[in-house]
Amino acid sequence: MKALYALSSHMLRLLDPERAHGLTIEALQWGLGPHAPESRDPRLAVKLFGLDFPNPIGLAAGFDKNGDVPDAMLKAGFGFAEVGTTTPRPQEGNPRPRIFRLPAHEAVINRLGFNNKGHDAMLARLKRRQGRGGIVGVNLGANKDSEDRAADYVKGIETFEGLASYFTINISSPNTPGLRALQSRAALEDLITRVLSARKSAVPVLLKIAPDLIEEELADIAGVCLQTGIDGIIVSNTTIARDGLVSGAHADETGGLSGKPLFAPSTAVLRRMRELTEGKLPLVGVGGVSSGRDAYAKIRAGASLVQLYTAMTFQGPGLVQEIACELSALLKADGFASVAEAVGADVPLRRS
């Protein structure tokens, strides 16, 4: 079976990236994805936000923009799946081509621009899966031409509350002009206050930040998150930096870089956010995770959960099972009985 997925992944990489992604979603809708064994490893179980995660490995937003295949990805072995980014109105996104593979780096550059079918399409899909169980988060964005972007996030809460296991406020994509300005202190305070006020239940709300922030910006974000009572932070989105990339085909394309080159900078920001929040806020580590050892490094840097997407482009959807097995072995080797015991092991906090 692994050889079959390796062959299909190789064939898909011969196609235009966006076409290949579309075919992958169609195949998953037809039930052609991998199925993980039913048995669960208690060492990997995580209880967080009032939710019971069978394992800490999640599907990052961007893979399933319209909520087409969350259940297929849960069956593949993910402990949770995040759908979106979804915006109130349908959006075409930026002109094509807008996804570029960098195989030598196991990386991708995208400048999609929140292309999606809008809230109504996502709502219909999530209503159809009600009662199926599994943790499915909804990643919320704002329309490019919105006059009040904070209102778009509020509308997302109002639309999907009761259907989403948690929400992610995505203000860190580099592909919507001006969006990252919402990470500034005053704008962020207003946004989070409005979003949390829109909740009618205790559904968790997380903030997804960029990896390209300077120390002052990180400190402001940490302060606002602690002050407003948001439930957690996802570190991080794609980067506009190109450190370590060799020049060549697509390396100079504009957009957000994901994959292996993002691992080190995103993990550095993760460590710093653990320090700045003094371990008081749960963190989700994302960026460059392609192995159990990568996931373990994120956990030891402060992440209670991890997410991945780009690595599947090069290794196929069966990767999640391999990561889970390796992560379990690493926890056991270091004497940790659970993921929670290992969180922040490499980032000791100063006692006040």
C-alpha positions as CSV (number, residue, x, y, z in Angstrom):
1,M,0.0,0.0,0.0
2,K,2.8,2.4,0.9
3,A,4.4,1.7,-2.6
4,L,1.1,2.5,-4.2
5,Y,0.8,5.9,-2.4
6,A,4.5,6.6,-3.3
7,L,3.7,6.0,-7.0
8,S,0.6,8.1,-7.0
9,S,2.4,10.9,-5.2
10,H,5.1,10.8,-7.8
11,M,2.6,11.0,-10.6
12,L,0.8,13.9,-9.0
13,R,4.1,15.8,-8.7
14,L,4.3,15.7,-12.5
15,L,1.2,17.8,-12.7
16,D,0.6,21.5,-12.1
17,P,0.5,21.9,-8.3
18,E,-3.0,23.2,-8.1
19,R,-4.4,20.6,-10.5
20,A,-2.6,17.9,-8.4
21,H,-4.1,19.2,-5.3
22,G,-7.6,19.2,-6.8
23,L,-7.2,15.6,-7.9
24,T,-6.0,14.6,-4.4
25,I,-9.2,16.2,-2.8
26,E,-11.3,14.3,-5.4
27,A,-9.6,11.0,-4.6
28,L,-10.1,11.5,-0.9
29,Q,-13.8,12.3,-1.5
30,W,-14.1,8.9,-3.2
31,G,-12.5,7.1,-0.2
32,L,-9.2,6.5,-1.8
33,G,-7.1,7.8,1.1
34,P,-5.1,5.8,3.6
35,H,-6.8,4.4,6.7
36,A,-4.9,4.3,10.0
37,P,-5.4,1.4,12.4
38,E,-8.2,1.8,14.9
39,S,-5.9,1.2,17.9
40,R,-4.9,4.3,19.8
41,D,-1.6,4.9,21.6
42,P,-2.4,6.4,25.1
43,R,1.0,8.0,25.2
44,L,-0.1,10.3,22.3
45,A,-3.5,11.3,23.7
46,V,-3.8,15.0,24.5
47,K,-6.6,16.7,26.5
48,L,-6.6,20.4,25.7
49,F,-9.3,23.1,25.3
50,G,-11.8,20.7,26.8
51,L,-11.2,18.4,23.8
52,D,-9.8,14.9,23.7
53,F,-7.2,14.6,20.9
54,P,-6.3,11.0,20.0
55,N,-2.9,12.2,19.0
56,P,-1.2,15.7,18.8
57,I,-0.7,15.6,15.0
58,G,-3.1,17.9,13.1
59,L,-3.8,18.8,9.5
60,A,-2.9,22.4,9.0
61,A,-5.3,24.8,7.2
62,G,-4.9,25.3,3.5
63,F,-5.2,21.6,2.5
64,D,-8.9,21.4,2.8
65,K,-10.1,25.0,2.1
66,N,-13.8,24.2,1.7
67,G,-14.3,21.4,4.2
68,D,-14.5,18.7,1.6
69,V,-12.5,15.9,3.3
70,P,-11.9,16.4,7.1
71,D,-13.2,12.9,7.8
72,A,-10.9,11.3,5.2
73,M,-8.0,13.0,6.9
74,L,-9.0,11.9,10.3
75,K,-9.3,8.4,9.0
76,A,-5.7,8.8,7.7
77,G,-4.5,9.1,11.3
78,F,-4.6,12.8,12.0
79,G,-5.6,13.6,15.6
80,F,-7.5,16.7,14.3
81,A,-8.1,18.5,11.0
82,E,-8.4,22.2,10.4
83,V,-10.5,23.3,7.4
84,G,-10.3,26.6,5.6
85,T,-9.3,29.4,5.3
86,T,-12.9,30.4,4.7
87,T,-14.1,33.9,4.0
88,P,-17.7,35.3,4.2
89,R,-18.0,35.6,0.4
90,P,-16.5,33.3,-2.2
91,Q,-13.1,34.5,-3.4
92,E,-11.1,33.6,-6.5
93,G,-7.8,34.4,-5.0
94,N,-4.7,35.7,-6.9
95,P,-4.0,35.0,-10.5
96,R,-2.5,31.7,-11.5
97,P,0.1,30.3,-11.4
98,R,0.2,30.7,-7.7
99,I,1.7,27.5,-6.2
100,F,5.4,26.6,-6.8
101,R,7.2,23.5,-5.7
102,L,10.8,23.6,-4.6
103,P,11.7,19.8,-4.5
104,A,15.3,20.3,-3.6
105,H,14.2,22.0,-0.4
106,E,11.0,20.0,0.1
107,A,9.3,23.3,0.2
108,V,6.4,25.2,-1.5
109,I,5.8,28.9,-2.2
110,N,2.1,29.9,-2.5
111,R,0.4,33.2,-3.1
112,L,-3.1,31.8,-3.3
113,G,-4.9,34.7,-1.6
114,F,-7.6,32.9,0.4
115,N,-9.2,31.3,-2.6
116,N,-12.3,29.5,-1.3
117,K,-16.1,29.0,-1.9
118,G,-17.2,31.1,1.0
119,H,-19.1,30.6,4.3
120,D,-22.2,29.1,2.7
121,A,-20.4,26.3,1.0
122,M,-18.4,25.5,4.1
123,L,-21.5,25.6,6.2
124,A,-23.3,23.1,4.0
125,R,-20.4,20.7,4.2
126,L,-20.0,20.9,8.0
127,K,-23.8,20.4,8.5
128,R,-23.6,17.2,6.5
129,R,-20.9,15.8,8.8
130,Q,-22.7,16.6,12.1
131,G,-22.6,13.7,14.5
132,R,-19.6,12.0,13.0
133,G,-17.2,12.9,15.8
134,G,-13.6,13.9,15.4
135,I,-12.0,17.2,16.1
136,V,-12.5,19.6,13.2
137,G,-11.4,23.3,13.5
138,V,-12.4,26.1,11.2
139,N,-9.8,28.6,10.0
140,L,-11.4,32.0,9.5
141,G,-10.2,34.8,7.1
142,A,-11.3,38.1,5.7
143,N,-12.3,39.0,2.2
144,K,-9.7,40.9,0.3
145,D,-12.0,43.8,-0.4
146,S,-13.7,43.9,3.0
147,E,-14.1,47.3,4.6
148,D,-14.2,45.9,8.1
149,R,-12.0,42.8,8.3
150,A,-12.7,42.3,12.0
151,A,-16.4,42.0,11.1
152,D,-15.5,39.1,8.7
153,Y,-14.0,37.1,11.6
154,V,-17.0,37.9,13.8
155,K,-19.3,36.6,11.0
156,G,-17.2,33.4,10.9
157,I,-17.8,32.8,14.6
158,E,-21.5,33.4,14.2
159,T,-21.8,31.2,11.1
160,F,-19.9,28.1,12.4
161,E,-20.4,28.1,16.1
162,G,-21.8,24.7,17.1
163,L,-20.2,23.1,14.1
164,A,-16.5,23.9,14.7
165,S,-14.5,22.1,17.4
166,Y,-12.4,25.3,17.6
167,F,-11.7,28.4,15.6
168,T,-8.5,29.8,14.2
169,I,-8.2,33.6,13.5
170,N,-5.9,33.8,10.5
171,I,-4.4,37.2,10.3
172,S,-0.9,36.1,9.3
173,S,-1.2,35.1,5.6
174,P,1.2,37.2,3.5
175,N,-1.0,36.9,0.4
176,T,-3.8,39.3,1.3
177,P,-2.5,42.9,1.3
178,G,-2.7,44.6,4.7
179,L,-3.9,41.5,6.5
180,R,-0.8,41.2,8.7
181,A,-1.4,44.7,10.0
182,L,-4.0,43.1,12.2
183,Q,-1.2,41.7,14.3
184,S,-0.3,45.2,15.5
185,R,-1.3,45.8,19.2
186,A,-4.3,48.2,18.8
187,A,-5.8,46.3,15.8
188,L,-5.3,43.0,17.5
189,E,-6.9,44.1,20.8
190,D,-10.0,45.3,18.8
191,L,-10.1,42.1,16.7
192,I,-9.8,39.6,19.6
193,T,-12.3,41.5,21.8
194,R,-14.9,41.6,19.0
195,V,-14.4,37.9,18.1
196,L,-14.6,36.7,21.7
197,S,-17.6,38.8,22.4
198,A,-19.4,37.1,19.4
199,R,-19.1,33.7,21.0
200,K,-22.2,32.3,22.6
201,S,-20.4,29.2,23.9
202,A,-17.0,28.2,25.2
203,V,-15.7,27.1,21.8
204,P,-11.9,27.7,21.8
205,V,-10.5,30.5,19.7
206,L,-6.9,30.4,18.6
207,L,-4.7,33.1,16.9
208,K,-2.4,32.2,14.0
209,I,0.7,34.4,13.8
210,A,3.4,35.0,11.3
211,P,7.1,33.8,11.7
212,D,8.4,37.1,10.4
213,L,7.7,39.2,13.5
214,I,10.3,41.2,15.4
215,E,10.8,41.0,19.2
216,E,8.6,44.0,20.0
217,E,5.7,42.6,17.9
218,L,6.0,39.2,19.5
219,A,5.9,40.8,22.9
220,D,2.8,42.9,22.0
221,I,1.0,39.8,20.7
222,A,1.8,37.8,23.8
223,G,0.6,40.6,26.0
224,V,-2.7,41.1,24.0
225,C,-3.4,37.3,24.0
226,L,-2.9,37.1,27.8
227,Q,-4.9,40.2,28.4
228,T,-7.9,39.3,26.2
229,G,-8.2,35.7,27.2
230,I,-7.9,34.1,23.8
231,D,-7.5,30.3,24.2
232,G,-4.2,29.7,22.3
233,I,-1.7,30.6,19.6
234,I,-0.7,28.8,16.5
235,V,2.9,29.4,15.5
236,S,3.3,29.9,12.6
237,N,2.0,30.7,9.2
238,T,4.2,30.8,6.0
239,T,7.2,33.1,5.8
240,I,8.2,35.8,3.3
241,A,11.8,35.2,4.0
242,R,14.0,33.2,1.7
243,D,16.9,32.3,3.9
244,G,18.9,29.3,2.7
245,L,17.2,28.9,-0.6
246,V,19.3,28.4,-3.6
247,S,18.5,30.5,-6.6
248,G,16.8,28.7,-9.4
249,A,13.4,27.7,-10.6
250,H,10.7,29.4,-8.5
251,A,13.0,30.3,-5.6
252,D,12.4,34.0,-6.2
253,E,8.6,33.8,-6.5
254,T,6.6,36.0,-4.2
255,G,4.3,34.4,-1.6
256,G,4.5,32.4,1.6
257,L,7.2,29.8,1.9
258,S,6.3,26.5,3.7
259,G,8.1,23.2,4.2
260,K,11.5,22.3,5.6
261,P,13.1,25.8,5.4
262,L,10.4,27.1,7.7
263,F,11.1,24.6,10.5
264,A,13.9,26.4,12.2
265,P,12.5,30.0,12.1
266,S,9.0,28.9,13.1
267,T,10.4,26.8,16.0
268,A,12.4,29.7,17.2
269,V,9.3,31.9,17.3
270,L,7.5,29.1,19.1
271,R,10.1,28.9,21.8
272,R,10.0,32.7,22.2
273,M,6.2,32.7,22.5
274,R,6.4,30.1,25.2
275,E,8.8,32.4,27.1
276,L,6.7,35.5,26.5
277,T,3.4,33.9,27.6
278,E,5.2,32.2,30.5
279,G,3.6,28.9,29.5
280,K,0.1,30.2,30.4
281,L,-1.3,29.8,26.9
282,P,-1.4,26.6,24.9
283,L,0.7,26.7,21.7
284,V,0.3,24.8,18.4
285,G,3.5,24.3,16.5
286,V,3.4,24.3,12.7
287,G,6.0,24.9,10.0
288,G,8.3,22.4,8.4
289,V,7.1,19.3,10.3
290,S,8.0,16.2,8.1
291,S,8.9,13.6,10.7
292,G,8.3,12.4,14.2
293,R,11.5,14.0,15.3
294,D,10.3,17.4,13.9
295,A,7.0,17.0,15.8
296,Y,8.9,16.1,19.0
297,A,11.1,19.2,18.6
298,K,8.1,21.4,18.4
299,I,6.6,19.8,21.5
300,R,9.8,20.2,23.5
301,A,9.9,23.8,22.3
302,G,6.5,24.4,23.8
303,A,3.8,23.1,21.5
304,S,1.0,21.0,23.0
305,L,-0.2,20.1,19.4
306,V,1.5,20.2,16.0
307,Q,0.2,20.6,12.5
308,L,1.6,19.8,9.0
309,Y,0.6,20.1,5.4
310,T,3.5,20.7,3.0
311,A,5.4,17.5,3.8
312,M,2.4,15.5,2.4
313,T,3.1,17.1,-0.9
314,F,6.4,15.2,-1.1
315,Q,5.7,12.2,1.1
316,G,2.0,11.5,0.7
317,P,-0.9,11.3,3.2
318,G,0.4,8.1,4.9
319,L,3.1,10.3,6.5
320,V,1.0,11.0,9.5
321,Q,1.1,7.4,10.6
322,E,4.8,7.3,10.4
323,I,5.1,10.5,12.4
324,A,2.8,9.1,15.1
325,C,4.9,6.0,15.5
326,E,8.2,7.8,15.6
327,L,6.9,10.4,18.1
328,S,5.6,7.7,20.4
329,A,9.0,6.0,20.4
330,L,10.8,9.2,21.1
331,L,8.6,10.0,24.0
332,K,9.1,6.5,25.4
333,A,12.9,6.7,25.0
334,D,13.0,9.9,27.0
335,G,10.8,8.6,29.7
336,F,7.7,10.7,29.0
337,A,4.4,8.9,29.7
338,S,2.5,11.5,27.7
339,V,2.9,14.4,25.3
340,A,1.9,16.8,28.0
341,E,4.9,15.8,30.1
342,A,7.3,16.7,27.2
343,V,5.7,20.1,26.4
344,G,8.4,22.8,26.8
345,A,11.1,20.4,28.0
346,D,13.7,22.5,26.1
347,V,12.3,25.9,27.3
348,P,12.4,26.1,31.1
349,L,10.4,28.9,32.4
350,R,11.6,31.3,35.1
351,R,9.6,31.0,38.3
352,S,8.1,34.3,39.5
